[in-house]
Amino acid sequence: MSNKSAAFLPIGIGAGLAIGAGLGVVIDNLALGLSLGVAIGSGLGVALMGLGNLKVQNQKKASDGGTPMMSDGGASSTSASHCASSTDCGGGDGGGGGGD
């Protein structure tokens, strides 16, 4: 099984280097431009890898007969809290607490 989304990392770094080289020439500091290009390109490549993996997962779930699941960002769908009262979790003073 190959991970085709891993190819986005060198593509992102390459694009970042190209943009960084142009930026470095314009601001007359090539070293800064190249280093910023590598950093931005790496972030872009990792983001594209994540999107590629999400797309593959959604396609697998759709082909299995299920509906693709969308993430709610970790939000809970229940309204019940693990704290019985405001004093169990630190109260309303913003001090936190160990209700667990």
Contact map, one row per residue, 1 for C-alpha under 8 A:
1110000000000000000000000000000000000000000000000000000000000000000000000000000000000000000000000000
1111000000000000000000000000000000000000000000000000000000000000000000000000000000000000000000000000
1111110000000000000000000000000000000000000000000000000000000000000000000000000000000000000000000000
0111111000000000000000000000000000000000000000000000000000000000000000000000000000000000000000000000
0011111100000000000000000000000000000000000000011101100000000000000000000000000000000000000000000000
0011111110000000000000000000000000000000000000001000000000000000000000000000000000000000000000000000
0001111111100000000000000000000000000000000000001000000000000000000000000000000000000000000000000000
0000111111110000000000000000000000000000000011011000000000000000000000000000000000000000000000000000
0000011111111000000000000000000000000000110111011000000000000000000000000000000000000000000000000000
0000001111111100000000000000000000000000010010000000000000000000000000000000000000000000000000000000
0000001111111110000000000000000000000000000010000000000000000000000000000000000000000000000000000000
0000000111111111000000000000000000000000111110000000000000000000000000000000000000000000000000000000
0000000011111111100000000000000000001111110110000000000000000000000000000000000000000000000000000000
0000000001111111110000000000000000000100100000000000000000000000000000000000000000000000000000000000
0000000000111111111000000000000000001000100000000000000000000000000000000000000000000000000000000000
0000000000011111111100000000000000011111110000000000000000000000000000000000000000000000000000000000
0000000000001111111110000000000001001100100000000000000000000000000000000000000000000000000000000000
0000000000000111111111000000000000001000000000000000000000000000000000000000000000000000000000000000
0000000000000011111111100000000000001000000000000000000000000000000000000000000000000000000000000000
0000000000000001111111110000010011111100000000000000000000000000000000000000000000000000000000000000
0000000000000000111111111000010011001000000000000000000000000000000000000000000000000000000000000000
0000000000000000011111111100000010000000000000000000000000000000000000000000000000000000000000000000
0000000000000000001111111110010010000000000000000000000000000000000000000000000000000000000000000000
0000000000000000000111111111111111000000000000000000000000000000000000000000000000000000000000000000
0000000000000000000011111111110010000000000000000000000000000000000000000000000000000000000000000000
0000000000000000000001111111100000000000000000000000000000000000000000000000000000000000000000000000
0000000000000000000000111111110000000000000000000000000000000000000000000000000000000000000000000000
0000000000000000000000011111110000000000000000000000000000000000000000000000000000000000000000000000
0000000000000000000000011111111110000000000000000000000000000000000000000000000000000000000000000000
0000000000000000000110111011111111000000000000000000000000000000000000000000000000000000000000000000
0000000000000000000000010000111111100000000000000000000000000000000000000000000000000000000000000000
0000000000000000000000010000111111110000000000000000000000000000000000000000000000000000000000000000
0000000000000000000111111000111111111000000000000000000000000000000000000000000000000000000000000000
0000000000000000100110010000011111111100000000000000000000000000000000000000000000000000000000000000
0000000000000000000100000000001111111110000000000000000000000000000000000000000000000000000000000000
0000000000000001000100000000000111111111000000000000000000000000000000000000000000000000000000000000
0000000000001011111110000000000011111111100000000000000000000000000000000000000000000000000000000000
0000000000001101100100000000000001111111110000000000000000000000000000000000000000000000000000000000
0000000000001001000000000000000000111111111000000000000000000000000000000000000000000000000000000000
0000000000001001000000000000000000011111111100000000000000000000000000000000000000000000000000000000
0000000010011111100000000000000000001111111110000000000000000000000000000000000000000000000000000000
0000000011011001000000000000000000000111111111000000000000000000000000000000000000000000000000000000
0000000000010000000000000000000000000011111111100000000000000000000000000000000000000000000000000000
0000000010011000000000000000000000000001111111110000000000000000000000000000000000000000000000000000
0000000111111000000000000000000000000000111111111000000000000000000000000000000000000000000000000000
0000000110000000000000000000000000000000011111111100000000000000000000000000000000000000000000000000
0000000000000000000000000000000000000000001111111110000000000000000000000000000000000000000000000000
0000100110000000000000000000000000000000000111111111000000000000000000000000000000000000000000000000
0000111110000000000000000000000000000000000011111111100000000000000000000000000000000000000000000000
0000100000000000000000000000000000000000000001111111110000000000000000000000000000000000000000000000
0000000000000000000000000000000000000000000000111111111000000000000000000000000000000000000000000000
0000100000000000000000000000000000000000000000011111111100000000000000000000000000000000000000000000
0000100000000000000000000000000000000000000000001111111110000000000000000000000000000000000000000000
0000000000000000000000000000000000000000000000000111111111000000000000000000000000000000000000000000
0000000000000000000000000000000000000000000000000011111111100000000000000000000000000000000000000000
0000000000000000000000000000000000000000000000000001111111110000000000000000000000000000000000000000
0000000000000000000000000000000000000000000000000000111111111000000000000000000000000000000000000000
0000000000000000000000000000000000000000000000000000011111111100000110000000000000000000000000000000
0000000000000000000000000000000000000000000000000000001111111110000100000000000000000000000000000000
0000000000000000000000000000000000000000000000000000000111111111000000000000000000000000000000000000
0000000000000000000000000000000000000000000000000000000011111111111100000000000000000000000000000000
0000000000000000000000000000000000000000000000000000000001111111111100000000000000000000000000000000
0000000000000000000000000000000000000000000000000000000000111111110000000000000000000000000000000000
0000000000000000000000000000000000000000000000000000000000011111110000000000000000000000000000000000
0000000000000000000000000000000000000000000000000000000000001111111000000000000000000000000000000000
0000000000000000000000000000000000000000000000000000000000001111111100000000000000000000000000000000
0000000000000000000000000000000000000000000000000000000000001100111110000000000000000000000000000000
0000000000000000000000000000000000000000000000000000000001101100011111000000000000000000000000000000
0000000000000000000000000000000000000000000000000000000001000000001111100000000000000000000000000000
0000000000000000000000000000000000000000000000000000000000000000000111110000000000000000000000000000
0000000000000000000000000000000000000000000000000000000000000000000011111100000000000000000000000000
0000000000000000000000000000000000000000000000000000000000000000000001111110000000000000000000000000
0000000000000000000000000000000000000000000000000000000000000000000000111110000000000000000000000000
0000000000000000000000000000000000000000000000000000000000000000000000111111000000000000000000000000
0000000000000000000000000000000000000000000000000000000000000000000000011111100000000000000000000000
0000000000000000000000000000000000000000000000000000000000000000000000000111111000000000000000000000
0000000000000000000000000000000000000000000000000000000000000000000000000011111000000000000000000000
0000000000000000000000000000000000000000000000000000000000000000000000000001111100000000000000000000
0000000000000000000000000000000000000000000000000000000000000000000000000001111110000000000000000000
0000000000000000000000000000000000000000000000000000000000000000000000000000011111000000000000000000
0000000000000000000000000000000000000000000000000000000000000000000000000000001111110000000000000000
0000000000000000000000000000000000000000000000000000000000000000000000000000000111110000000000000011
0000000000000000000000000000000000000000000000000000000000000000000000000000000011111101100000000010
0000000000000000000000000000000000000000000000000000000000000000000000000000000011111101000000000000
0000000000000000000000000000000000000000000000000000000000000000000000000000000000111111100000000000
0000000000000000000000000000000000000000000000000000000000000000000000000000000000111111111100000000
0000000000000000000000000000000000000000000000000000000000000000000000000000000000001111111100000000
0000000000000000000000000000000000000000000000000000000000000000000000000000000000111111111000001110
0000000000000000000000000000000000000000000000000000000000000000000000000000000000101111111000011110
0000000000000000000000000000000000000000000000000000000000000000000000000000000000000111111111111110
0000000000000000000000000000000000000000000000000000000000000000000000000000000000000111111111110000
0000000000000000000000000000000000000000000000000000000000000000000000000000000000000110011111100000
0000000000000000000000000000000000000000000000000000000000000000000000000000000000000000011111100000
0000000000000000000000000000000000000000000000000000000000000000000000000000000000000000011111110000
0000000000000000000000000000000000000000000000000000000000000000000000000000000000000000011111111000
0000000000000000000000000000000000000000000000000000000000000000000000000000000000000000111001111100
0000000000000000000000000000000000000000000000000000000000000000000000000000000000000001110000111110
0000000000000000000000000000000000000000000000000000000000000000000000000000000000000001110000011111
0000000000000000000000000000000000000000000000000000000000000000000000000000000001100001110000001111
0000000000000000000000000000000000000000000000000000000000000000000000000000000001000000000000000111
